[in-house]
Amino acid sequence: MKKTTILGGVAIVAIAVAVGLLWQNGDTRADDVAGTNILTSQPPTAADADAVMRGKYVAIAGDCVACHTAPGSKDAFAGGYTISTPFGGIVASNITPDPEYGIGNWTERDFYRAVRHGKGKGGQYLYPAMPYNAYVKVSDQDMHDLWMYMRSVKPVNYKAPETDLGFPYNIRLAMMGWNLLFFKNQGYQPDSAKSAEWNRGAYLVEGLEHCSACHTAKNMLGGDKDTYLQGSNLAEWHAPDITPNNYTGIGRWNEQQIVDYLKLGSNHVAVASGPMAEAVTNSTQHLSEVDLRAIAVYLKSVPAADNVPPQPLATESAQMKMGANVYSANCSACHNSDGKGIPHLAASLAENPGLLADDPSSIITTVLEGGRGAVTEGNPTSGAMPAFAWKLSDEQVAAVATYLRNSWGNAAPAVTAKEVADQRKLLKQPSQMPAH
């Protein structure tokens, strides 16, 4: 009887705690500072010009256009882009001021609650592919300016396809449980022990730039693990460690080299490619020098991953010898025999932390399908790499990837032919053409 009473008491306490946390995470009162006028009823006036310009900068920092614009579309923010997740494709919505298919009949408060709390106009839960768990840190002023900017963009009468996930992921009410586990309903809290510059960098990285969305590993439910900014698999790509780790991270980069990478899309070692090239092109290249410096200061201060380099693989192994031959025949013209590449054009492979993660997805993807570096105002030509899927077998791609990861001071686990075959299938890249 006593045991039953204790268990019952524990259950009641647990339920009370869960209810309390659900209430806390569902509390959107912070958004009540916003107005309740319908968007189209108050078109921006000349007096709003400054707010619109500031809001455009906020939208750029948040990289809103990347997800809310379909590939190849000339209609910015009209939606239709499918965000790939382990649970299925999530289609980004139309966020232009169109009253039928966009947010033209939203109030400012509706907008705040969607962006910062993941709740649509009708109260429905949004999927966290919309990074409201980061945007919750965005200030009231930046939210208002963003709202003013979004009111000023061209309305597009386009109905984006509906997100259609399989059961049970199509149950949006389940996001209430996700929020309970992974959503911290709190705006940015400045650290008074840190400088204003550090706090600005933290505000940008943790909030608007939502770096954790890609660079922090996720658990099976899609929530962040406790390996903040230490790298994460994105299926086709691996978002690398961007902590001050000297092996897999950016510990050997100084602040200016971080700024250069974010501004130009390249620095002394790395050339942004894949999703990061898009982020640089659409977002970070347009940030002010002050903000880029603040980001660099913050990134240099976060706890470093505890990754340590293994012993490099023996150069006389069969796989390393094959890799050396493949590299000499196909790669050395641009990346040079010493692996140091061409500054701002062909990435350096020597001591390049992006190559050294346990997860080799990015290097496999790059070899198979090629790619183009970020196109920026400071580096408008950028570099391009051809695809080698048609030319190299799975064994050859694995060998050259292994060679890159274990030469010129690099050290990382070997890449297998199966990993390449799986990635080739995921990317829908062709098999090696038969020799004639």
N, C-alpha and C positions, 0 to 999 in steps of 0.2 A: 504493500500500500504506500509506504513511504517512498519507495523507488519510483512508483507510478506518478506520485505527486511531484517528485523532483523532475522527472522527464517531462511531465505536463508543463511545469513551470519553465523549463528550458525551452520547450516548443513555443510557449507564449512569448517569451522574451525574444526568441529568434524571429517570430512573425512580426513582433512590434518593431524590431530593428529593421527588418526588410521593408515594412511599410514606411517607416521613417525615411529610409534611404530612397525608396521610390518617390516619396513626396519631395525630398530634397532634390533629386535628379530631375524631377518633372517640373520643378518650380521655375517659371519663366517671368517672375516679377521684375527681374533686371531689365526686361525688354519693355516694361511699361513706360519707360522714359520716351518711347517713340510715339509719334502721332497716330491718329486713327482716321485720317482722311484718305479716301481712295486715291490711288496714284494719279489717275487720269483727271481728277477733279482739280488738281493744282499743278499745272505744268510749270516747269522751272522758269524763273524770270531772270533778267539780267543781273539782279542782285544776288542770284544764286551761283554766279559764274565761278567764284572762288571755291565754293564747296564742290562744284562739279569737277573742277580741275584737281582738287585734293582727292576726290572720290575716284577719279580715273587712276591716280597713283595707287590708291588702296586696291583697286581691282587688279592692277598690274602686279602688285606685291602678292596678292592672293592667287594670282594665275587663274582667275576665273574663266578666261576665254579658252583655256586649254581643254577643259572638260565640257564646257557648255557650247562648243562649236563643233559641228560635225566635220570630219576630215574632208578637205577640198571645198567646203562651203564658204561662200563669200558673205554669209549672214552671221556676223558675230553674235554670240550669246543665244542663238535660236535653238540650241539643243540638238539632240540626235546622236551625240557621241556615246558609244558603248564602252563603259569602264569594265575591264576584265577583272573578275574576282574569282577566288576558288569556289564560290557559291553560284556562279553564273554571271552573265552580263547585266550590268545596271546602266540604264540609259539616262543620260543627263537631260534635264528639262529645259524648256524654253524660258529664259529669264529676261527677255526683252519686254518693253511696256505694252505688248499686244494684249488687249482685254479678253480675247477669246482663248488663246493658247499660251500666252505668257503670264506676266504678273501685273497686267494693266489694271486689274480690279483689286489689287492688294493694297493694304495700308502699310505705312512704315512699320507698324508693330508686327504685322504679318511677316514682313521681310526680316526683321530682327529675329523673330522666333524660328524661322526656317534656317537662317544662317548660323545663329549661335546656339540653338537648342534642337535642331533637327525635327521641327514640327511644321508640316505644311499648313496652308491656309485653313483647311478643314480640320486641323488637329491630327491628321494622320502622321505616323512616324516616318521619317526619312531614313534611308539606309546610310550607314556611316561611310559609304564611298564619298558622300558629301561630308567633308571633314569638319563637321560642326564640333567635334570633340577638341579640335584645335581652334576653330573660329570663335569658340566661346570666350577666348581670351581677347578678342578684338574690342577695343574701347568704344564707348558710346559715340565719341566724336568721329572716329573712323567709320563706324557703322552709318552714322547720319550722312557723312560725305559720300560713302559708297551708294547709299540709297539715292542721293541726289544725282549721282552720276548715272546709275541704272535707269533713272527716269528720263535721262537725256539721250539714251542710245536709240537707234532706229527700231521702231516696232516691226516685228516680223510675224506675219500671220502663217505660222507653220506649226503643225501638230507633231511633236516628237513622238516616236513609238513608245508604247508603255513598257515598263520593265516587267518581264515575265519570268520570274524565278520559279524553280520547282519546289514542291512541298519538302520540308516545312518552311523554307526560306521566304516563301511568298506571304507568310503571315506577318504582317508589319507590326502587329501588337507585340510580337516577340522582341522587337527592338526595345521595349520597356525593360525586359530582362537584360538585354545587352547594355543598355545605359546604366542599369544598376551595377553591373560588373565593371564597366570600362569607361563610363563617362563621368568626368569630374566637373560638376556644375559650378565653376568658379572662374571669374575673369582673371586677367593677368595680375599677379601680385608682385609689385616691385620689391627687389631685395635692397634694403637701405644700406647694407654693408658693401654693396657693389657700386661701381660708377654709373653715371647716367648713360654712358656709351654701352657698357655691358648690359644694362637693363633694356636699352633699345634693341640690341642684338637679340637678347632672349625673347623679347616681345615679338620680333619678326620671325625668328626660327620656330618658336613654340606655337605662334599664332598664325599670322597671315601667310607666311611661306609654308606652313605645315610640313616641315621637313620630315617629321616623324612618320608621316603617312607612308613614305617609301623607305626611309632609312632605319626604321625600327622594326625588328622582326615581330611577326604576328603569331598568336596561338591559334588553335584549331577553330576558335569561334571568331577570329578576326580582330581580337583585341591586342593591344600592345603588350609585348613581353617586357621584362625589366632590363632589357639590353638597349637602352636609349641610344639611338643613332649609331648602333654598332653593325648595321647592315641587314638587309632583308631580301629574300627571294621575291621577284616580281614575275615569275614564270619565264618569260622570254629573257629577262635581264636580272642581274643582281645589283640592287642599290648598295653601294659599298659603305664600309665603315667610314664615318666622317668625324670620329672622335680623335683626340690627339695621340692615338696609338702610333708608335714609330714603325710598325710592321705593316698592318693592314689598313691603318688610318692615315690621317693627314698630320701626324706629329712632326714630320720632317718638312712640312710646308710652313713658311712664315706667313704673317698676316697679309703681306702684299701679294703673295702667290695665291692665297685664297681669294683675295679681291680680284686679281687678274682672271682667275678661273671663272668666277661668277660674272665678271664684266665682259670678258672677251670670249669665253667658252673654252679657254685653254690657258696653260701656264708653262712652266719650265718642264713639266713632265706629262701632264694629262691633257687630253682633248675630250670635251663633253660629247657624248654620243647617246643615241637612244632617247629614253624619256628625259634624261638630264639635259640633252641638247635642246629639247623642246622647252624645258623650264628656263634655260638660259636665254633662249631666243625670245620667248614670250614674256618672261618676268625679270630675272635678276639683272640682265644687261641694262635694264631701264631704271634700276634703283640708283639713288644718289651715291656718290662716293662716301659720304658720311654713313649712310645706312649699310653699305657693303663692308665698310671698316668695322662697324658695330657687330655685324654678323661674324666677321672673322675673329674679333675679340672674344665673342661668346663661344664660338666653336672651339677655340684654343683652350677654353677653361672647363669644358664639360669633362666628367670622368672618362678616362680612356678605357677602351676595351682591354681585356687582359690577354689578348692573343699574342703568342710568341712564335717566332719562326721555327719551322722544323729544319732538319738537315736537308740541303738540296739533294735532288736525285743524282745518282752517279751518271756522269756524262757518257760513260761507255755502255750504258744500257741500250738495248735494241730500240726501245721507244724514243730515247733521247737522240740517238743517232738518226733515226727516221725523221724526227722533228727538226733536227739541224739541217737535213737535206731539203725538207719542205720549205723551211724558212729561207734558206739560201736562194732557192729557185723562185720563190713567190713573194717574199716579204722584205728582203734586205735592201731592195732598191729604194724604198721609202723610209724604212725604219733603221737602215744602216746595219752593218755587220756588228757594231758594238751595241745595238739596241737602243741608241739614244734618239732616234727619230729626227724630225725636222721641227723646230720650234713653231708652235701655233698652226702646224699643218698635219704632221704625222706624229702621233703620240710616241713619247719615249716609252720603251718597254722595260728598260733597266730601272730597277727600284721604283716601279710604278705600283702603288698600293692597291689600285683597282684590280690588279691581276692576281692578288695573293690570297683572296678569300677562299675558304674551303669550298664554297659554291662557285663553280666555273661557268655559270650560265652566260655571263656577259661576253666572255672571250669566245665561247663556242658560237653564240649568236652573231657576233661581229665577224668571225671567220666565215660562217655559213652564208649570211645574207648581206655582208658588207654594211655600209652606212655612211652617213655624212655628219661631220661635226656641226656644232652650233653656228648659225649664221648671225653675226652681230655687227653693229655699226663699226666697232673697232677692229673686226676681223671678217670683212664681208665675203671673202672668198672661201674661207674655212677649208677643210680637207675632206676628201671623199675616198672611200675604200671600196673596191669591187667585191662582189660576192664570189665565194669559192666553193659553194655547195656543188655546183655542176662539175667542178674540176677535181676535188679532193674526196677521197673515201672517208668513212667514219674513222678508220684507223689513222689515216693521215691527219685529219683534223685533231683527233685526240693527241697525236704525237706532237704536232706543232704547238698546240695549246700547252702541253706538258713542258715542252722545251722553253717556251716563253716564260713559264712560271718557275723555271729552275735554272735560268741563265743570268749572267751579268749581275750577280748578287741577289737574285730572286730565289725564293724557296717556298714551295707549296705542294700539296698533294697532287699525284698524277691524275690526269683526266682519262677516263675509259671510253672505249668505242661505243659502249652502250649508252653512256651519257650523251654522246654526240648523236647517236641514232634517235634517242628520245627527243632531243632538242630539235633535230631535223624534222621529225614528225610533227611536233608542236608548232613549228614555224611554217609547216607546209612547204618546205624547201625541197627541190628535186634531188634525186640520187645522183651520184657521180656518173657522168656520161661514159659509156664504154669506149675504150681505146679502139681506134680503127687501124 
